């Protein structure tokens, strides 16, 4: 048990690359030993970049590897629930990327299955581990701002990396589903998991109507049981690269954190250069390259924590139950936008195939 946790990754593109890189940045607790992807060449390329020894086309074959103890899911949202059930059935711990799944029924199935099989269901919400955001919460917990009454989180860029995000059958929703799950989870976590009492949301498809029927901009207001308010702003329509920030307002203080610009090296180039920051469209002219990007996001710290949870060294800080709460708020957000009114929680409508159907009924 003193050995490193052996990890398998399902998926081989953007998020899988982040997982592999995160484990390599902090390698003392875990190592990636296998990757599975049905797309020819993709798994091989990821394995070559990170020295991953085993490659599979079918993740079910990877689950037969006896030494693998933890599997991370970076596949489209549509597959999260079935993969979780299969992984748990193989007796392996699950790390599931956000959002947890497509429906509340799936969330319940995932949680129940992992509990019955005696494995962990770990929810990959990196904002719980983002160093700058963690520091803000530590300060709040120490009373730096007095009673916190408003927390804001926003994430905006000009659209996702992979084509499947635009397809509502595979993603379940647009910018709120993709990015809002971060903000919802962040506000819930920052406010010590006070119950969400109501959700008011406005959304629209303003720029990318030729690509998707999903919303590309959303604003969501959450009311919490402790009296605080959370504001979540998300966009696939914001040009200029990634923007990710938080604001904290209390009776006795305030804090602002700009995740990327606050860790950037302002630079000007007539010619451009390689990589600046996630989703930056160009490096010519003024740009803001970020250093230690994955560390600033919190991915290595997150994966190290999950490996330590597998070994019983730490208690999970991000669980399937957290993902389930986020799913219910997403339901309420889409319903609020569809009805044009505030939605009170609990909110668990039957027969929902994907959250966006509550905004655009089929």
PAGU-944423 format. One record per residue (C-alpha): residue in three letters; x negated, y negated, z negated. Coordinates in steps of 0.25 Angstrom, whole numbers, plus 2048, in hexadecimal, padded with zeros to 3 digits. Each point is the difference from the previous one (the first is absolute). Layout:
! residues N
+-----+-----+-----+-----+
| res |   u |   v |   w |
+-----+-----+-----+-----+
| ALA |   X |   Y |   Z |
...
+-----+-----+-----+-----+
***
This chain:
! residues 362
+-----+-----+-----+-----+
| res |   u |   v |   w |
+-----+-----+-----+-----+
| UNK | 800 | 800 | 800 |
| UNK | 7F4 | 7F7 | 7FF |
| UNK | 7FE | 800 | 80F |
| UNK | 806 | 7F5 | 809 |
| UNK | 80E | 801 | 804 |
| UNK | 801 | 806 | 80E |
| UNK | 809 | 7F7 | 809 |
| UNK | 808 | 803 | 80D |
| UNK | 805 | 7F4 | 808 |
| UNK | 80D | 802 | 809 |
| UNK | 7FE | 7F5 | 80B |
| UNK | 7F4 | 7FB | 808 |
| UNK | 803 | 7F1 | 804 |
| UNK | 7FF | 7F3 | 7F8 |
| UNK | 805 | 804 | 7F2 |
| UNK | 7F9 | 80D | 801 |
| UNK | 7F3 | 7F9 | 803 |
| UNK | 803 | 7F7 | 7F4 |
| UNK | 801 | 80C | 7F7 |
| UNK | 7F4 | 807 | 805 |
| UNK | 7F8 | 7F3 | 7FE |
| UNK | 805 | 7FE | 7F2 |
| UNK | 7FC | 80D | 7FB |
| UNK | 7F2 | 7FE | 806 |
| UNK | 7FF | 7F2 | 7FA |
| UNK | 802 | 807 | 7F2 |
| UNK | 7FC | 80E | 802 |
| UNK | 7FD | 805 | 7F1 |
| UNK | 80E | 806 | 7FE |
| UNK | 805 | 805 | 80D |
| UNK | 7FB | 804 | 80E |
| UNK | 808 | 802 | 80D |
| UNK | 7FE | 80E | 806 |
| UNK | 80B | 801 | 80A |
| UNK | 809 | 7F8 | 80A |
| UNK | 80C | 804 | 807 |
| UNK | 806 | 7F9 | 80C |
| UNK | 808 | 805 | 80C |
| UNK | 7FA | 7F6 | 80A |
| UNK | 7F5 | 806 | 807 |
| UNK | 7F3 | 7F9 | 7FE |
| UNK | 804 | 7F7 | 7F4 |
| UNK | 7FD | 809 | 7F5 |
| UNK | 7F3 | 803 | 806 |
| UNK | 7FC | 7F1 | 801 |
| UNK | 804 | 7FE | 7F2 |
| UNK | 7F8 | 80C | 7FB |
| UNK | 7F4 | 7FC | 808 |
| UNK | 800 | 7F2 | 7FA |
| UNK | 801 | 805 | 7F2 |
| UNK | 7F9 | 80D | 800 |
| UNK | 80D | 808 | 7FD |
| UNK | 7FD | 80F | 802 |
| UNK | 80D | 806 | 804 |
| UNK | 80A | 7FC | 80A |
| UNK | 80F | 805 | 802 |
| UNK | 80A | 7FD | 80B |
| UNK | 80B | 805 | 7F6 |
| UNK | 800 | 7FB | 7F2 |
| UNK | 807 | 80D | 7FB |
| UNK | 7F3 | 807 | 804 |
| UNK | 7F8 | 7F6 | 7F8 |
| UNK | 809 | 803 | 7F4 |
| UNK | 7FB | 80F | 800 |
| UNK | 7F2 | 7FB | 7FC |
| UNK | 7FF | 805 | 7F2 |
| UNK | 7F6 | 7F5 | 7FB |
| UNK | 808 | 7F4 | 804 |
| UNK | 807 | 7FA | 7F4 |
| UNK | 806 | 7F3 | 805 |
| UNK | 806 | 7FC | 80D |
| UNK | 802 | 7F2 | 805 |
| UNK | 80B | 7FD | 80A |
| UNK | 7FE | 7F5 | 80A |
| UNK | 80A | 805 | 80A |
| UNK | 80D | 7F8 | 805 |
| UNK | 80A | 7FE | 7F5 |
| UNK | 80A | 80A | 807 |
| UNK | 7F7 | 80B | 7FC |
| UNK | 7FC | 7FC | 7F1 |
| UNK | 80B | 809 | 7F9 |
| UNK | 7FE | 80D | 808 |
| UNK | 7F1 | 7FF | 7FF |
| UNK | 801 | 7FD | 7F1 |
| UNK | 809 | 80C | 7FE |
| UNK | 7F6 | 809 | 808 |
| UNK | 7F4 | 7FA | 7F8 |
| UNK | 806 | 803 | 7F3 |
| UNK | 804 | 80E | 804 |
| UNK | 7F2 | 803 | 803 |
| UNK | 7FC | 7FB | 7F2 |
| UNK | 7F9 | 7F4 | 803 |
| UNK | 801 | 7F2 | 7FB |
| UNK | 806 | 7F5 | 809 |
| UNK | 7FC | 7F2 | 803 |
| UNK | 80B | 7FA | 809 |
| UNK | 7FE | 7F3 | 807 |
| UNK | 80B | 7F5 | 7FF |
| UNK | 80B | 800 | 802 |
| UNK | 803 | 80D | 7F8 |
| UNK | 80A | 805 | 80B |
| UNK | 80C | 7FC | 808 |
| UNK | 80C | 802 | 7F6 |
| UNK | 803 | 801 | 7F1 |
| UNK | 804 | 80F | 802 |
| UNK | 7F2 | 803 | 806 |
| UNK | 7FA | 7F8 | 7F4 |
| UNK | 807 | 809 | 7F6 |
| UNK | 7FC | 80D | 808 |
| UNK | 7F2 | 7FC | 800 |
| UNK | 7FF | 7FC | 7F1 |
| UNK | 808 | 80D | 7FC |
| UNK | 7F8 | 809 | 808 |
| UNK | 7F3 | 7FB | 7FB |
| UNK | 805 | 801 | 7F2 |
| UNK | 804 | 80E | 802 |
| UNK | 7F3 | 804 | 806 |
| UNK | 7F8 | 7FA | 7F5 |
| UNK | 7F9 | 7F6 | 80A |
| UNK | 7FE | 7F1 | 7FF |
| UNK | 807 | 7F7 | 80A |
| UNK | 7F8 | 7F4 | 801 |
| UNK | 805 | 7F3 | 807 |
| UNK | 7F5 | 7F9 | 808 |
| UNK | 803 | 7F2 | 7FC |
| UNK | 7F3 | 7F9 | 801 |
| UNK | 805 | 7F3 | 7FA |
| UNK | 800 | 806 | 7F3 |
| UNK | 7F1 | 801 | 801 |
| UNK | 7FC | 7F4 | 808 |
| UNK | 7F5 | 7F9 | 7F7 |
| UNK | 805 | 7F2 | 801 |
| UNK | 80F | 804 | 7FE |
| UNK | 7FC | 809 | 7F4 |
| UNK | 7F8 | 7F4 | 7FA |
| UNK | 80D | 7F8 | 801 |
| UNK | 808 | 80A | 7F9 |
| UNK | 7F6 | 802 | 7F5 |
| UNK | 801 | 7F1 | 7FE |
| UNK | 80F | 800 | 7FF |
| UNK | 800 | 80C | 7F7 |
| UNK | 7F6 | 7F8 | 7F7 |
| UNK | 80A | 7F4 | 7FF |
| UNK | 7F9 | 7F7 | 809 |
| UNK | 80C | 7FB | 807 |
| UNK | 80A | 801 | 7F5 |
| UNK | 80D | 807 | 804 |
| UNK | 800 | 803 | 80F |
| UNK | 80C | 7FB | 807 |
| UNK | 7FC | 801 | 80F |
| UNK | 7F7 | 80A | 808 |
| UNK | 7FE | 7FE | 80F |
| UNK | 7F9 | 80A | 80A |
| UNK | 7FF | 7FE | 80F |
| UNK | 7F9 | 808 | 80B |
| UNK | 801 | 7FA | 80E |
| UNK | 7F9 | 804 | 80D |
| UNK | 804 | 801 | 80F |
| UNK | 804 | 80F | 800 |
| UNK | 7FC | 80E | 7FC |
| UNK | 7F4 | 808 | 805 |
| UNK | 808 | 80C | 806 |
| UNK | 80B | 802 | 809 |
| UNK | 808 | 808 | 7F7 |
| UNK | 803 | 7F4 | 7F6 |
| UNK | 808 | 7FA | 80B |
| UNK | 809 | 80C | 802 |
| UNK | 80B | 800 | 7F5 |
| UNK | 802 | 80F | 801 |
| UNK | 7F2 | 802 | 7FB |
| UNK | 7FE | 7F4 | 7F7 |
| UNK | 80E | 7FE | 7FA |
| UNK | 7FF | 7F1 | 800 |
| UNK | 7F8 | 7F4 | 805 |
| UNK | 7F7 | 7F6 | 7F8 |
| UNK | 808 | 802 | 7F3 |
| UNK | 7FE | 80F | 801 |
| UNK | 7F1 | 7FF | 804 |
| UNK | 7FC | 7F4 | 7F7 |
| UNK | 80B | 7FD | 7F7 |
| UNK | 7FE | 80D | 7F9 |
| UNK | 7F2 | 7FA | 7FB |
| UNK | 807 | 7F3 | 7FB |
| UNK | 80B | 808 | 7F9 |
| UNK | 7F7 | 809 | 7F9 |
| UNK | 7F7 | 7F5 | 7FC |
| UNK | 80A | 7F7 | 7F9 |
| UNK | 806 | 80D | 7F9 |
| UNK | 7F2 | 804 | 7FB |
| UNK | 7FC | 7F1 | 7FD |
| UNK | 80D | 7FF | 7F7 |
| UNK | 7FD | 80D | 7F9 |
| UNK | 80A | 808 | 808 |
| UNK | 80C | 7F8 | 7FB |
| UNK | 80D | 805 | 807 |
| UNK | 804 | 7F9 | 80D |
| UNK | 80E | 7FB | 7FE |
| UNK | 803 | 7F9 | 80D |
| UNK | 7FA | 7FE | 80E |
| UNK | 803 | 7F5 | 80A |
| UNK | 7F9 | 801 | 80E |
| UNK | 800 | 7F9 | 80D |
| UNK | 7F9 | 806 | 80C |
| UNK | 800 | 7FE | 80F |
| UNK | 7F9 | 805 | 80D |
| UNK | 7FA | 7F3 | 805 |
| UNK | 7F3 | 803 | 808 |
| UNK | 800 | 80F | 803 |
| UNK | 80E | 803 | 806 |
| UNK | 7F9 | 806 | 80C |
| UNK | 7F9 | 80B | 7F8 |
| UNK | 80A | 803 | 7F4 |
| UNK | 80E | 7FF | 7FB |
| UNK | 7F9 | 7FF | 7F2 |
| UNK | 7FF | 7F2 | 7F9 |
| UNK | 7F3 | 7F9 | 802 |
| UNK | 802 | 7F6 | 7F4 |
| UNK | 806 | 802 | 7F3 |
| UNK | 802 | 7F8 | 7F3 |
| UNK | 805 | 808 | 7F4 |
| UNK | 804 | 7FA | 7F2 |
| UNK | 800 | 80A | 7F4 |
| UNK | 806 | 7FE | 7F2 |
| UNK | 7FA | 808 | 7F5 |
| UNK | 806 | 804 | 7F3 |
| UNK | 7F6 | 7F8 | 7F8 |
| UNK | 805 | 7F3 | 807 |
| UNK | 7F5 | 7FE | 809 |
| UNK | 801 | 7FF | 80F |
| UNK | 7F8 | 806 | 80B |
| UNK | 7FE | 7FA | 80E |
| UNK | 7FB | 809 | 80B |
| UNK | 7FD | 7FA | 80E |
| UNK | 7FC | 809 | 80C |
| UNK | 7FD | 7FE | 80E |
| UNK | 7FC | 807 | 80D |
| UNK | 802 | 7F2 | 807 |
| UNK | 7F4 | 7F8 | 7FA |
| UNK | 7F5 | 7FD | 809 |
| UNK | 7F1 | 7FF | 7FC |
| UNK | 7FD | 80D | 7F9 |
| UNK | 804 | 805 | 7F2 |
| UNK | 805 | 7F8 | 7F5 |
| UNK | 802 | 806 | 7F2 |
| UNK | 802 | 7F8 | 7F3 |
| UNK | 807 | 7FF | 7F3 |
| UNK | 805 | 7F5 | 7F7 |
| UNK | 803 | 802 | 7F1 |
| UNK | 808 | 7F5 | 7F8 |
| UNK | 802 | 800 | 7F1 |
| UNK | 805 | 7F7 | 7F6 |
| UNK | 7F1 | 7FC | 7FC |
| UNK | 7F8 | 803 | 80D |
| UNK | 7FF | 803 | 80E |
| UNK | 7F7 | 809 | 809 |
| UNK | 7FD | 801 | 80F |
| UNK | 7F9 | 80B | 807 |
| UNK | 7FD | 800 | 80F |
| UNK | 7FB | 80E | 802 |
| UNK | 7F8 | 7FE | 80D |
| UNK | 7FD | 7F1 | 802 |
| UNK | 7FB | 800 | 7F2 |
| UNK | 7F6 | 80B | 804 |
| UNK | 7FC | 7FA | 80D |
| UNK | 7F4 | 7FA | 807 |
| UNK | 805 | 7F5 | 808 |
| UNK | 7F8 | 800 | 80D |
| UNK | 801 | 7FA | 80E |
| UNK | 7FB | 807 | 80D |
| UNK | 801 | 7FC | 80F |
| UNK | 7FD | 80F | 804 |
| UNK | 808 | 808 | 7F5 |
| UNK | 7FB | 80C | 7F9 |
| UNK | 804 | 80E | 7FC |
| UNK | 80A | 801 | 7F4 |
| UNK | 805 | 7F5 | 7F7 |
| UNK | 80C | 805 | 7F8 |
| UNK | 80C | 809 | 802 |
| UNK | 809 | 7FB | 80C |
| UNK | 7F7 | 7F4 | 803 |
| UNK | 804 | 7FE | 80F |
| UNK | 7F2 | 7FA | 804 |
| UNK | 7F3 | 7FC | 7FA |
| UNK | 7FD | 7F4 | 809 |
| UNK | 801 | 7F2 | 7FB |
| UNK | 803 | 7FF | 7F1 |
| UNK | 802 | 80E | 7F9 |
| UNK | 7FF | 805 | 7F1 |
| UNK | 7F9 | 80D | 800 |
| UNK | 802 | 808 | 7F2 |
| UNK | 7F6 | 807 | 7F9 |
| UNK | 802 | 80D | 7F9 |
| UNK | 80E | 800 | 805 |
| UNK | 805 | 80E | 7FB |
| UNK | 7FA | 7FD | 7F2 |
| UNK | 808 | 7F3 | 800 |
| UNK | 80D | 807 | 804 |
| UNK | 7FE | 80A | 7F5 |
| UNK | 7FF | 80D | 808 |
| UNK | 7F4 | 807 | 7FB |
| UNK | 804 | 7FD | 7F1 |
| UNK | 80E | 806 | 804 |
| UNK | 7FA | 80D | 805 |
| UNK | 7F6 | 801 | 7F5 |
| UNK | 80C | 7FF | 7F6 |
| UNK | 808 | 80A | 807 |
| UNK | 7F5 | 80A | 800 |
| UNK | 7FE | 7FD | 7F1 |
| UNK | 80E | 803 | 7FE |
| UNK | 7FF | 80E | 807 |
| UNK | 7F5 | 803 | 7F6 |
| UNK | 808 | 7FB | 7F4 |
| UNK | 7F7 | 7F4 | 7FD |
| UNK | 80A | 7F5 | 802 |
| UNK | 810 | 7FF | 800 |
| UNK | 806 | 7FC | 80E |
| UNK | 801 | 7F2 | 802 |
| UNK | 809 | 801 | 80C |
| UNK | 80A | 80B | 801 |
| UNK | 80B | 806 | 809 |
| UNK | 80A | 7F9 | 7F6 |
| UNK | 7FA | 7F3 | 804 |
| UNK | 802 | 803 | 80E |
| UNK | 80E | 804 | 7FD |
| UNK | 803 | 7F2 | 7FA |
| UNK | 7FA | 7FA | 80C |
| UNK | 809 | 808 | 809 |
| UNK | 80D | 7FC | 7F9 |
| UNK | 7FC | 7F1 | 801 |
| UNK | 7FD | 802 | 80F |
| UNK | 80E | 806 | 801 |
| UNK | 806 | 7F3 | 7F9 |
| UNK | 7F7 | 7F7 | 808 |
| UNK | 805 | 805 | 80E |
| UNK | 80E | 801 | 7FA |
| UNK | 7FF | 7F1 | 7FB |
| UNK | 7FC | 7FB | 80E |
| UNK | 80B | 808 | 807 |
| UNK | 80B | 7FB | 7F7 |
| UNK | 7FA | 7F2 | 7FD |
| UNK | 802 | 802 | 7F1 |
| UNK | 7F8 | 803 | 7F4 |
| UNK | 800 | 80F | 7FC |
| UNK | 800 | 805 | 7F2 |
| UNK | 7F9 | 80C | 7FC |
| UNK | 801 | 80C | 7FE |
| UNK | 803 | 801 | 80F |
| UNK | 800 | 80E | 805 |
| UNK | 809 | 801 | 80D |
| UNK | 803 | 80E | 806 |
| UNK | 7FD | 804 | 80E |
| UNK | 7F4 | 7F7 | 802 |
| UNK | 7F7 | 805 | 80B |
| UNK | 7F6 | 7F5 | 7FF |
| UNK | 800 | 7F2 | 7F9 |
| UNK | 801 | 7F8 | 80C |
| UNK | 80E | 806 | 803 |
| UNK | 805 | 7F8 | 7F4 |
| UNK | 7FD | 7F3 | 808 |
| UNK | 803 | 805 | 80E |
| UNK | 80A | 80B | 7FF |
| UNK | 800 | 80B | 80B |
+-----+-----+-----+-----+
***
